[in-house]
Amino acid sequence: MGTNRLSRLFPLVTPPAAGLLLAVLVPAGVSGALALLALLALFAAVFASVHHAEVIAHRTGEPYGTLVLALAVTVIETALILSMMLAGGKASAALPRDTIYAAVMIICNGVVGLSLLIGGLKHREQAFRIEGTGSGFAALAALSVMVLVMPLYTTSSPEGTYTASQLIFVAGSSLVLWLVFVFIQTVRHRDYFLPAVGIEDESLHASPPSRRTAWISFGLLLLSLVSVVGFAKLLSPAIESLVSAYQAPKAVVGIIIALIVLLPETWAALRAARADRLQTSMNLAIGSALASIGLTIPLVVGAAVLLELDLTLGLEMKDVAMLALSFLVGAITLGSGRTNVMQGAIHLVLFATFLFLTLVP
């Protein structure tokens, strides 16, 4: 009885408590025991956000629930990037590139790999609709090349950068592709993204929550996500100091922050895979990666053009090779609509390679 009551109170109490703690710690900064407390509060906010996203998903039905979580996380992540760009000046010119690249690699290899591995170990083989997931993955590949690779080959500006007109064109194209994907996901071909009912996910058989409960969860979800990103930014100086102390590349900071920001979606995707709802995992993964480019780039480009901020988007050649390999393997993985442990292991090896080559370039 006590455990059940605690499990019901935890997602209700955690978001306001995390927000209050964040408001107290922001003026003072964090170090030592306060940094540990901020980290624990961050993880608590992650678990609470996933709970509230699932409540919304149960009320609205898929794929709207996964879309709400992906959209909320991406908008707040973009706000974090812009704030760090404004504070860092020219030193932050490559921050959007590093963050977007890290997000794509984390999602396409880390999240997808763990989902396939966990689902394969528990259920041997799982299935999803290639009609929806495949089109989203194709859009993700196109956007990634346009944003992260083509700046290396254009000749109107220094290598790795776009001119203002090129930035506006790429930003508009990114937004259009994301909007088209959302349209087919929620309107034209919604059935492509609907998961089969998992017999082990008892929440799917329960009565949907009331509208009032769903709206409360929506507010608490936003509060939780703001807390997650706030704690990530609060902890970033400590992370940067740790990275500098070990003389690691600057890109490691972007990876750590991206990992923290993507925790809610990652946890939700793994829970869905374990409950034999791989389609939901794929919706979260592909949708989050698409939103990370399709929404982030237009907002970042708009700020860069209006405020005349430096923006470097082109990847290093080793990162281009890793991106190409990830999309090649991903196309094979998603080509049949059925997955097993082997495919999960391959993606996780690619993710480990990405992390290792970042630390040891």
N, C-alpha and C positions, 0 to 999 in steps of 0.2 A: 504493500500500500504506500509506504514512504517513498520507495523508488519510483513508482508510477507518478506520484505527486511531484517529485523532483523533476522527472522528465517532462512534465507538463509546464512547470514553472520556469525551467531553464530558458527556453526560447523566448519567453515573455519578459523575463527580468534582464537577460543578458544584453540586448541592444541598448536600452536606456542606461544601464550601468556602464557599458563600454563607452557610450557617448559622453557620459559624465566624467569618466576617468580621462578620456582623451582631452576634454575641455580643461581639466585640471593640469594635465601634464604638458600641454602645448606651450604655455608661457614659461614653464620651468625647464623644459628639456628632460631628457632621460639619460641615465647612466647607472651602471651597477645593478642594484636590486630593482630600481625603477624600470630599467630596460627589460629585465626578466618579467616583471609584472605586465608591462606593455605587450610583450610577446604572448604571454598567457591570455591576456584580454583579446588579442588579435585572433588567436585560434578559437576562443569561445565565440567571438563574433562570426567567424566562418561557419561553425556548426549551426549557430542560430539562423544565419542567412539561408543555409541550405534547407533547414526545416520550413522556413516561411515561403521559400520558393516552391517547395513541394505542396504546401497548402494552396498556394495560388494555382499551381498546375492542376491540382485535383478539382478546384472550382471551375477553372476555365477550360480544362482539357488540353491535351497536347495538340500542336506544338507550342501553344501560347505560353505555357509555364516556362519552358526552356528559353523561349524568346525573351521573356521578362527578365530572367536572371542574366542572360548574355548581354542584353541591352543595358541594364543597370550597371553591371560591372564595367562595360566598355566606356560608357559615358563618364563614370567616375575615374577610370584609369586615364582617360584623355585629359580630364581636369588636372590630374596629378602630373602628367607629362608637361602640360602647358605651364603649370606653376613652377616646375623645376627648370624649364627652358628660360622663363622670364628671370628667374633668380640666378641662373648659371651663365647667361650671356653666350658668348662665342664658344665657351668650353662645352656647352650643351647642344651644339649643332647636330651631333650624331645621336643624341639621346632617343628621338623618335625611331630612328632606324634600328638601334640596338634593342629597344623595347619591342617593336613590332616583330623583328626577326626572332627574338627570344620567345615571344608569345606564339608565333607560328610553330617553332620547333618544339616548344613545351607541349602544345596542344596536339600537333600532328604525330609526334613520336612518344612523348611522355604520357599524356592523357589517354590517347588512343591505345598505346601499347599496354598500359596498366589495365585499361578496361577489357581489352581482348584477353590478356593473361588471366585476370581474375574471373572473367566470364567463362573462359575455356577450362580453367581448373575446376570450376564448380559445375558447369553444364556441358562440358566436352565440346559442343559445337553450338554456335549461335547464329541467328539470321537477322538481316535488316533489309530495307527497301533500297536497292541501288538507284532507283529512279530519282529519289530526292537527294540522297547522300552523294551520289555521283555528280549531279549537276552542281551542288554546292562546292564539292572538291575541285571541280573544273574551274569554277569562278575564283576560288581561292588561289589556285595555281596561276591563273591569268593576272590577278591583282598583285600577287607577290612578285612576279617578274616585272610588271609595269612599274611598281613602286621601288623595289629593292635591287633590280638587276639592270634595267634599261638606263638608269643614270650613268652607268659605267661606259656606255657606248654612244651617248649623245655628244654632239660636238659644239653646241652653241654656248656651253658653259664649262667650267673646269670639271674634270672627271669626278664622278660621284655626286654631281649636283644637277639640278634642273633650273632653267630660266623661270621667271615668274609666269609667263604664258604656259610653259610646259607643266609647271606645278598646278596651275588652275585646270588644265585639261585632264591631268592624271587624277586630281581630286574629284572633278566632276564625273569622270568615268568610274572611279571607285564607288562613289555614292550611288550612281545609277545601277551598277551591278548588284550592290547590296540591297537596294530597294526592290529590284526585280526578284531577287532571291526571297526576300520577305513576302512578296506578293504571291509567289508560287507556293511558299511554305504555309501561308495562312489563308489563302483564298483559292487560287486556281487549281492547285494540286495538293491540297492539304492532306489527302489520304496517303501521299507518298511518305509522309513524315509521322504517321500514327503508329505507335508501337503495338505489338500484340500484347494482350493482357497476360502478365506474368503470374503464374499460379502461386509463386512464393512471395509476391508483393501484396500483402493483405490490405494495404491502404487503398489499393485500386478497387477493392470490393466494398469498401465502406461508403456511407452516404457522403456526398460532397459537402464541404463546409458552407455555412451561410454566406451571403454577400457581405454582411458586416464583418464576419471573421476574416474573409478574404481581404477586405480593405485594411483591416488592422494588420494583417500579415504583410501587406504591401508596404505600409508605413514602416513597420519594424524591419522589413527587408532592406529598405533604403537606408535606414539608420545603421543597420549592421554593416552594409557595404561602405558607407561613409566612414565608419569606424575602422574597417579593415584598411582602407586606403590611407586614412589619417594616421593610423599606427605605423603603416609601411613608410610613410614620409617621415614620421617622427623618429623611426629607427634607422632611417637611411644614413644619417651622419655616423652613427655607430658602425653600420655596415661598411661605409666608405673607409672609416678608420681601420677596421679589421682587414679589409682588402689591401689597404696601403701597407699595413704592418707586415703582411705576408707577401708584399710586392706582386700581387696578382693583377692581371689586366683590368682596365676600367670597365670593360664590358661585363665583368662579373657582377658589378653593382646592379646593372640593368636586369640581368638574369635573376638575381635574388629578389628584386622588387617585383618583377613579372611573376615569379613563382608565388610570392605572397598574395599578389592581387588576384591571381587565377585560382587560388585555393578553393573558394566556394564552388566554382564550376567543376573543378577537379573532383572534389568530394562528392558532389551530386552525380557526376558521370560514373564514378566507381560504384556508388550505391545502386544506380540503375543497372549497371552491368551485372552486379552480383545478384540482383533480383530478376535476371533473365530479360531485361528490357534494353537490349543493346541499341535499338533504334533511338531511344531517348539519349543514350550516351553519345551516339553519333550526331544527333541533333545539337546537343550541347557543344561538342567538340568543333564540328564544322561551323556551326552558327557563331560560336565565340571567336574563332579565328577570322571568319569573314567580317564580323563586326569590328574586330581589332584593326582591320585595314579600312574597310568601307566607311566606318564612322570616324576613326581616329585621323586618317589622312586628310579628309576635307576640313576638319576642325583645326588641325595643326597647320595645314597649308594656309588656311584663312588667316590665322594669327601671324604666321611667318610673313605673308605678303603685306598685311596691314601694318604690322609693327616693324617690318624690315629686319626680321630675325634671320640669322644664318641657319641653313638647313642642309645637312648632308645625308643623302638617302642610299647611295650606292654601297653595296657590301664589299668586303674583301673577297678575293677569288676563292679561298678555301671555304668561305661561307656560302658562296654561290654553288660550289660543288655539293656541299651538304644539303642545300635547299633542293637542288635538282634530284639528288639521290632520294631524299625524303618523299618528293612528289612521285618519283618513279615507283618506289616501293608502295606508297599509298595507293596509287592507281591499281597495282596488282592486288593489294589487300582488299580494296573496295570493289574489285571487278566482278566477283562472283556472288556477293550478297551473303556469304557464309564465312565464318571465321573460326579459328581454333587457337590453341596455345602457341603454336609455332609462329604465327603472324604477330602475336603480341610480343614474343621474344625478339623478333627481328626489329620491331619498332623501338623497343627498349634499348637494344644495342646501339641503334642509331642515336637515340637520345643520350646515352652514355658517351658516345663518340663526340657529340656536339658539346657536352659539358667538358670533356677532357681536352678537346682542341681549343676551347676557350681559355682554359687554365694554362695549357701548354701549346701556344700557337706555333 
